[in-house]
Amino acid sequence: MKTLATALLGAAALAFSVAAAQAEDWDMPMAYADSNFHTDNAKAFAECVAAATDGELTFTIHASGSLFGGADIKRAVQTGQALIGERLLSAHQNENPIFGVDSVPFLAASFDDAATLWEATRPVLERILDEQNLVLLYSVPWPPQGFYFNKPVTSLADAQGVKFRTYNAAGDRMAELAGMLPVKIEAAELNQALSTGVADGFVSSGSTGYDRKVWEFLSHFYEADAWLPRNHVFANKDAWNGLSADIQSDVRGCAALAEYSGTWRAVHYTAFTLGELAANGMDVGVVSPQLKGELENIGATMTGEWLNDAGADGKAIIDAYRAAR
C-alpha cells in the first residue's frame, strides 16, 4: 500500500508539473485607458478564457499603451513580441484600404448599420490578417464619432485652420477637405497635445472625451454620427496554431461573447459619456444642418475615393453591405 501511495503521489505530481509547464500567459497590449470600456471588455474576455481553459491559457492586459504604443501593437503581435493585442485597424489604412472601411464618413452611421457593415467586412478582413500572421478573434465598435472644438462651430467656415487631432487616414483626409490642419496623435498622448496647443479640436466618441477629461481643454462637443470605428482583437498566428483545438474553441467562444457584450457596452456607454461631458461643463449638441450637409458632401467624396483605392475587395464589401441593409 505504501508503495502504491508513493506511486500515485508521484504520478499526480508529474501530471501537475506537466500541466504547469503547458500553461501559457500571453501579454495583451491595448492603447486605451484602463477605465475605458474596451479595456474592461478585454479584461472580461481574459477572465472568460482563464476559466474556460482551467488556467491553461491566460492573458495579462497592458492598458494605455504601457507595453507598446498604439501604433506599434499590430506589428508587435505579428512578430510575436506580444501574442495577442487590440488595435484600431483603421489607423493602418495605409497598409490596406480595407482596414479603413469602418471609418468612411457617413457610410455606416448607426450601430445597426455598423453591424451590417461588419458582417460584410469580416470574411475579407480575416483573410487579409491571416496573410499577415494574425488570427482575428473579435471586434467591438466605438460609439458614433463627433467633433470636439474649443469654440462654437456651425459651419466649415468656423473650423478653418483648426489644428485637428486625428487617429487614422480617414480623419486626415476629412480634416484636409474641411480646411483644417490634421495632426496624428494617439489617444494616450491626447491630453498633452491639447494642453500644449498642438491640437485644439478632434473627432472621436464621447468615450474618449470622458476618459481623457477633455472638458479641461475644450468647450464644445457636436454629435455627428460620422462613423463608428472598430477595435479588433487578434492573436499571433504561430502561437495560435500551437494551441490545442479545445483551447482554440474555448477562446473562440469567449471571443464571441466579448464581441456581443462589448457592442452593448458601446451602445449604453454612448448616452452615459455624453451626459458626463455636459455635466462637466461642455456644450453638447448636434451639428447644425449646414455643417451636417457640408460633412455629408465630404463623406460622399471620401466614399468614392475609398472605393477606388480598395478595388475588388472594397466593391464586394460595399455591395454586400448595401444588399443587406
N, C-alpha and C positions, 0 to 999 in steps of 0.2 A: 504494500500500500504506500509505504514511504517513497519507494522508487517511482510508483505511478504518479503520486502527487508532485514529485520533483519534475517528472517529465511533462506533466500538464502545465505546471507553472512556467517551465522553460518554453513550452510551445506558445503559451499566452504572451510571454514577454517578447518572443520573437515576432508574433503577429502584431503586437503593439508597436514594436520598433519598425516593422515593415510599413505599417500604416502611417507612422510618424514621418518616415522617410518619403512617402509618397505625397504627403500633404504639401500643398503649394500655397504661397501667399503672393499675390500679384499687386504691384503698385498701380494705382489708378489716378493719374493726374487729371485735374479739372481746372478750368480757367476762372471759375466764378466763386464768389464769396461762400464761406462755409454756411451762411444762413440762407443762401439762395435756394429756391425750390428745386432747381435741377440737382444741386448738391444733396439736398435732403432726399430726393428721389433715388439718387445713386447710392446713398447710404442704406436705404431700404432694400435696394436691389442686392447690395453686398450682403446684408443680413439674410435675405432670402437664399442666396447661393450658399452661404455658410451652413444654414440649417438644412437645405436640401441635400447637400453633399456630405453631411455629418462632419464638416470641418476639413474635408479633403481639399477644398479649394476656397480660399478667402481672398478678399480684396481690401487693400489699405487705401483709403481715399486721401488725396492730397489736394486740398481746395485752394482757390485764389491764386493759381499759378505758382504755388510754393515749390513744386518739384520741377516742372517745366512750364515756361510761359505759354500762353495760349497758342501763339504762332508755332511753337515747337512740339506740341503734343502729338500731332498726327505723325510726324517724322519719327518721334521717339518710339511710338508703338510699331510703326512699320519696321524699324531696325532692331526692335527687341530691347531698347533701353528701358521701356516700360511695356508690360504685356497686355494692358487694357487701358483705355482712356476715353475721354469725351471731348468732342470738338464741334464747333460751329463750322460745318464744311463749306458754307458759302464764302468763308474767308479764304478758301483755296480755289476760288473760281478761275484763277489764272492757270491752274493745273489742268482743269477740265471744266468747260462751261456747265456741265450737268450739276456740278456742286452748287451752282448758284440759282437753280430753278426756284427754290423756295423764297428767294429774295427779289424776284422780278416784281416791281411795284404794281399793285392792284391786280395781279394775275389771280391770286387766291387771297382774299382779304377778310376771310372769316374762318372760324375753327372748322366748320363743316367743309368749306372749300379746301382748306389746307389739308384736311384728312383725305379728301378725294385726290388731291394732287400727290400726296404722299403714296397712296396706293398705286398710282400710275408710275411714280418715280422709282419706287423701291427695287423692282427687279433689275432695272438698268443700273442703279447705284450699287447694288450688291455685286454685280458683275465687274464694275469698274474697280471697286475696292478690293475684290478678290485678286484682280490683276496687280494690285499694289501691296499684296501680302497682308491684307486686312480682312477680318470677318465682321460684318455688320451684325450687331446684336439688337439694338433698339434705337428709336428716335423719338424725341419729345419736342413739341413746338414751344416757342416763346409766345407770350401774349402779343396781340397786334401792336405793330410799331407806330409810334407817334413822334412828335417833334418837340424838342426842348430848346428854348431860347431864353436870353436874358432881357427880352423886351417883347412888346406886343408885335405879332406878325400876322397880318391878314391877307397878304399877297406876296408873291415872289419879289416884288419891288422892295418890300420891307426887309428881305433877307439878303439882299445883295452884299457881297463882301464878308458875310459872316464866316468865321473860322469854324468849320463844321466837322466835328469828330465823326468818323465812320469806322466800320469794322469789317467791311468787305467791298468787293469791286462794285456791287450794285449801289452801295451808298456813295462811293466815289463818283460814279457816273451821274447819279441823281444830283449830287451837290454841284457838279460841273454844269449840268443842264439848267440848274436853278440859279446859277450865278453866284454860288457860294464857293468857299475855299476848302476842299476836303483835306482832312488831317487824319491819317490812320493811327488809331490808338486802341490798345487792348483794354478790356474792362478793368483789369487790375490797376491800370495807370490813369483811369479816367479822372479821379479826383485831383490828382496832381496837375493834369492838363487844364482842368477848369480853374483851379486856384491860381495858376501861373499865367492864365490868359492865352495858353497855347490853343485852347478851343473855347468858344463861347456859345456853342449850340451843338446839338447832335440828334440823331434818330435812334430810338430804341423803345423798349417797352416801359410800362410803369414799374416793372420789376427791377430793372437796372437803376432807375432813378431812386426807388425806395432803398435798395441795397446800399447804394452809394451816397444817400442823403444829399442829393444834388440841390435840394432847396437851399443849401448853404451857399450856392453859387449862382443859381439860375432862378428865374421868376415865373416862367410860363411853360405849360405842357399842353400840346394840342393833340387830341385824339384824331388820328388819320386812318387807322386800319390799313396802313400801306402794304404790309406783308407780314407773314408770320414765319420768321426764320426758324430753323430746326437745329437742335443739338443732336449729335449722333454718338452713340457709344459703340466702339469697335475693339476687337481683340487682335493681337498679333497672330497671323495665320499659322505660323510654325508652332507656336505654343498651343494654339487651339487644337491643331492636329495631334498634339501629344497627349491630349486629354482622352479619357475613355469615352465610349459612346454614351454611357449612362450619365457621366458628368456633363457632357455636352448637352444632353437632353434636359438635365436639371437647369443648366444655365439658360437654355432657350426658354424654358418655362418661366423662369424668373424674369427674363428679359421681356417677354410678352406682358407679364404683369406690370413691369416697370413702365412700359410704353403706355399702357392703359391708365395706370394711376398717375403717371407724370402728365399726361394730357389733361386729365381732370384737375390736377393741381394748377395747371396753366389757366384753365377756364376760370376757376374760382379765385385764383390769385389776381386776375385782371382787375376786378372791381375793388378788391382789398387794397392793392397798391395805389390805384388812382385816388382812393379815399385818403390814404396816408399822405400822398403828395399834397392834396388840398388841405388836410389837417395841419400840415407843417408850413402852410403859408403860400404854396404855389397857386397860381391862377390856372385851373384845369378846365378845359373846354374842348369842343370840337373845332376842327379847322373851318374857316369861313368858306362859304360857297365859292368865292373867287379862287381862294388858294386850293381848294379841293379840285376844281376844274383844271387849274394850271398843273397840279401834280398828276392828275389822271392823263393829261396830254403827254407829260414826261414818261409816265408809265407805258403808254401806247408805243412811244418811240423806243423805249428800252425793251419791250417785249419783242418788237421786230428785230432789234439788234441781237438779242439773246438767241432767237430762233435761227438767225443767220450764222451765229457762232457755233451753236450746238448741233447743227447738221441733222442727220437722220435720227439719231437718238433723241434729240430735242423735239423734233417733229412728232415722233412716236409718243413721247410723254404727253405733249400738249393735245394731240388727237385723242388719246385715251382719256385724259382728264376732261376734255370738253364733252366727249361722248358719255361720260359717267355722271356729269352734273345734272 
